[in-house]
């Protein structure tokens, strides 16, 4: 008997920030925090291929 796997959540990128921000500056984290403050469950991930930080949210399916 096989059990059904839960579908992977879909994600959407809200904004991208270059990884070369000035020392002590975290623009992606600050933007994600602003989104969370407004009730949007945003989080930050690093995209190594593009050398940038992405602010993403789980997309409604």
N, C-alpha and C positions, 0 to 999 in steps of 0.2 A: 504494500500500500504506500503510495506517495503522498506526501503532504505538500500543500501549495506553499510556495515561498511568498513572503510579503513583498509587494512591489517596492522597488527602490524609489525613495522620494525624489521628485524632480526639483531642480534648483534653478534659480534665475540670478544673474549677476546684476546688481544695482549700479555698481560703479567700479572702475579700475584705477589704481594709483601706482605710479612707478615706485620701485623698491628703493630708489635713490633719494629719498626724502632727507632733508637736513638732519643732522644729528640731534636727537632729542625730540624730533617731530614724528608723530604717528598719525598722519592724515587718514589712513584707512580705518584705524581703530576709532578715531574721533568721529568719523562719519558713521560707522556702525553703531557707536554709542548714541549718536543723535537719533538714528533710526529706531533703536530699542526704546529710547525715551519717548518716541512718538507711537510706540506699540507695535513696531515692525520687528519681528525676531531676526535681526540681521547678525551675521558673524563674518569674520575675516579669514581668508585662506591665502596661501602663497601659491602663485602660478609660476613654477620654476621655468617653464618654457618661454614665457614672456617677461620674466624677471619683474613681476608686478604683484601687488596685493589686490585681491578681489573682495568686494563686499557682496555677500550672497544671502539669499533668503530661500526658504523652501517654497516652491511654487505650488499654488492650488491645483489639484488635479481635476 
